[in-house]
């Protein structure tokens, strides 16, 4: 059917023109308009239960928000109105030293630049009304109570807006009319609110259909036929179920648009889940190239304005079923084709691998890893994920639906509210405060009342202090979640278990999702391990100098050069050295146990997540010099990786150190990065290099027979050199003529040229090619 409407390559050409149009947008005003509409109608629903009120307001936004349909669109829908131009890492003006341990929900109003349409007074009026909402007021109290601990980031908390994976499969198959009818027959405000919220999608579909019909009046015959097809599709879906891939994608886009509108502004970061399985049901007799053409437009949908602001939206493919059978299908490969050809900054591509993954998939991945400036997928070990999540209480039947939220957090699609970035723990800062009796070595500020420290008992006191800060962190994190519960989400809840339970997923009294927890991102694991070993070595080998350690840290080693050289020479994690590797494993286990012993607002455990999405820079800035020889304000180790420059013996030794960590304890996830020099891959073709990558990187890391516990289950790579990236920065017109040069940055990839200078230099530095020499 589509090939009767579009000439050869026209669908792909339109996708690329549509992306160029999207990247030309310098303003994002839709989120503000949505907030203004919400403020304007709020009083109309006084006395209405909160869930139902939110559903009615969502309908009003859908009726009034400005809509458009570009001439290159083959689908109707946008997520632009969910986002503001505010994400720090892709904002060139962002500076690490300006980071503040506070998430001010009204700060977003500073992202809209006043003009003739949006005056300062107009912006300020909405900001003031928003500032006085129960959500903002309660959140402000939470941050105020934790201010002493967050100002130098001993810990950090945030209200988690997104980082969820809705399950749209039932809706795509059955349509919204059936769902609305079912919900309407059930008793309870929650069910009624969800039914009303679903009607928002119907409102948008009808408005888009009116726009399409209007455009048909002046279109040439070729475009008129295309528009007629869009109009006919919008008449069928979302009211009824999809019967082919085109209808399924159109349906999905409208659902996603409403989901983002419900949480505007900046609902970071919803993820799609197992996209190849979601859409494979609808491919019918379409071949790989036909599917790939449609998926090109699907991918463009996730890119928002000039810097693709909606980052960390994740799409995952492949994996296995509960019996170990591979689930790669033709749709998997069609999605890969679309990703490779478009090479967009968003959305993230992730791939689940397991022992029975076909070599064909590795061969096809070779083009991603070994084409300069092309996106590289995150890689997940499905065998290990099954083991880790099953031990955390996930039922066998749900394990094939493991997907990734945001950067690297494993959740069950449609059933798991993990609140994945609810809290953040800074271990090196706690060690700094432990060494100095609760007073910041960096600034002299008194952060907490802590006992004086004797170096010989530093471990015992450190863990005691971690317990103290963890308790304070959990109190604040739960307070942030309770503040957020004022903002009900009946639409999203419908696709997260609420269709059956009738409970909003943000309800802090009743559990609306099958699985629930709260995340804690743990920073500086390997720095602390290196510090403990350095202190041991100092006490053993130079006991007379031990009294100089604290003064040396306070002076950032100025005047203590000999001591500094000694500390730097001590054993460091990542070199397959038993003492420090065992230390890191013990720290990881003990900290994970402390975190998982804490309970969230529903009495469920916090989930240990050893990742640091560029916060190894931000939190490192607030840590003094440390006993391992690291200087003040320098970065912390990234995730579970060695500190930059400390692993010098190559990839094999680094992997052996890595394998000793207790990954079974990391049910919230973890981060790990390898910067790899392409010179180690000698094969003639990209496909053969893909097999080399399997044999040299994946098998030794994920499927190594030496793994005794749960195997590592996450990795991202950048296959390039610092020299290459410096050339890209010096001459982008030559090395990135399209204006896009994709690099990995923690669990997401972005346009390298969009990043702030601090993050660009961080990527270059952390390639750390000595640690990955083969």
C-alpha positions, 0 to 999 in steps of 0.5 A: 500500500505504502509503495503506491503512495511514496516513490522509491526512497521517498519515505527515507528522504522525508525522514531525513528532511524531517530531522533537519526541520526538527534540528532547525527549531531554536525554541521549545514553547509547547511545555509552557503553553501546556502549563499555562493551559493547566493553570488557566483551567485548574480552578474549574475542577476545584473539589474534583479528586486529584486523579480525575482532575489531572485527566480533565486538565490533560484533555484541555491541554490536548484541545488547545495545544498548538499542533502542526503537520510538516510536509515531510511527516508520514505520521502525525504526532510530536513529543516536542511539547513535553520538553524545555531547552534545559538539559545541562550536559548538552547545554554548551553553557553548562559548567561543572562548578555551577552544579547545585545539589537542588532540583528546583522545579520552577527553574525551567521557567528560566529556559523560555526566552521572552519575546513578543508572544511570551512576555516576561509578565506572562511567564512570571504569572505561570511560574508564580502559580506553579510555585504555589502548588502543593508539589513545589511547596512540599518539595522545597521543604524536603530540600531545605531539610537536607540542605546541609548534606546536599550542598557539598553532595554527600548525597543527593535526591530528586523527584523521579518524573520519568525513567519508566517503560510503559507497556502499550502492547494491549492498547496497540492490539485492542484499541482505546475504545475497548479499554475505555469501555472496560475502565468505565464499567469498573468502580473507583475514581482511579478507573474513571480517571484513566478512562478520561485520560485515554480520551485525550489520545482520541482528541489529538487524533481528531485534531490531527485529522482536521489538520490533514483534511485542511492540507489536502485542499491545497496539496498536489495529487501525490501529497493529497493521496499520502495525506488521505492515507494519514487521515484514514489511519487516524480515523481507525487508530487509536480508537481501534487496534492496529492491523499493520506496522504503519498503524501500530507506529502511528498509534504508538506515537500518539500514546507517547505524545500524551504520556509526555504531555501528562508530565511536561516539562521534562519527563526524563526519561521514558523508554520504549522497551523491547521494540522489536517484539512490540512491533513484530506482531504487526509486520505482516508480509513487509520485508526488512527494508520496508519496515526500516523505512517506517522506523526511520520516521519512528526514530526521528520522532524521539529527537526534539529541536536543535539539540535533541533535548529529550535524551535517555529514551531507550529502545532495546532489541533482541534477548531471550525467552525463559527457556533460553531461546533467542528472540531476535527477529526480522524487526530487530534487523529492520530497527538496526538498519534504521538506526545505522542509516539515520545515525540520530542523537536519540533515542538510545539503542540497547541490545540484549545478548546471551549465550545463544545470540546468533552470530548474524547479530554480532556481524550486523553490530560490527558496522556500529562499532567500527564506523567513526561518528556512528552510534554504538549500542549499549550491551546487556547480558540477558543471562546475567540479568535474568539471574540478578532480577530473579534473585530480586523477586521478579517472576520467571514469566516476567523475565523476558520483558526485562528492558532498560529505562534511561541509561542502564536501569533494568526494569520490567516493561509495564510492571515496574516503578523503580524510581531509579534515580531517586537518590545518589550517594557520594562515597568519597565525600563520606570518606572525606567527612569521616577523615575530618570529623564531619567537616569538609576538608574542601571548604571547612564547612561543618556538614555533620556531627561525626566522631574523630577518625583514627586511620587504623579504624577508618573502615569501621567508621566509614561504614558507620557514617555511610549508615548515617548518611544513608538514613538521611538520604532515604528520608529525603528521597521518600519526601521527594517521592511523596511531594511528587505524588501530588502530580498524579499520572492516570494516563501513564498509570494505565500502562503500568498496571493501573488498568487492572489495579485502578491505582495511580503509580505515584500513589505512596499509600497503595502499590499500583505497579506489580514491582516497586522500589527506589533507586540509589546511584552509588558513586566512587566505589573504586576511589574508596577502594584505592584509598583504603589500600593506600592508607593500609600501605602508608600505615605499614610502610611509612607509619611516621608519615601517617600524621601528615595525611590529613594536612596533605589532603587539606593542602591538595598535596602542595608541600607533600610531594613525596607523600603524594608520589607514594600514595599514587604508587599504591595498588589501584583497582583495575590491574588484577591485584588481589588486595585492592580488587578484594577491597572493591568487592567488599565495599560494593557488597557492604554498601549494597547491603546498606542501601538495600536494607533501606525502605521506600515510601511503600516499604520496598527496598532501595535498589543499589545502582553503581552508576554515575551519569556524568555525575562522577564529574559533578560530585567529584568537584565537591570532594577534596583530595583523597588518600589514593593521590587523587587531587581535589575537585577531580573526577571520581571513577566512572561507575564501577570502572577504575579511576582514569589512568590507574589501570595500566596493564591492559584489558585482560587485567582490567576485566579480571578485576571487574569480574570480582565485583558482586554484580548480583548485588547491583539489581538497580544497575551499574555503569561501565565504559571501555574506550577501545582503539580500533587498531586492535581489530584487523578484519577486512570487513565490518561484519568480520570485525563484529565477530572479532568484537564478540570474541575479544570483548563480549565473550571474555566479559559477559560469558567467561567461564571464570565468572563465579557469581553473577556475570557482568551485565552491562557495557558501553564502548567508544571505539575511537582515539583521543586524537580523532576526537580532538580533530573533530572538535578542531575541524567539525566541517571536515570530520562531521559535515552533517553537523552530527558526530555521535559518541557515547556518554554514560548510558546514552549517546549524543551528538558530540558537537552538542555537548558542553566543553567539560563533557567533551573533554571528559569523554576524551579523557576517559577513553583511557586506552592504556586500560583497554590495550589488547 
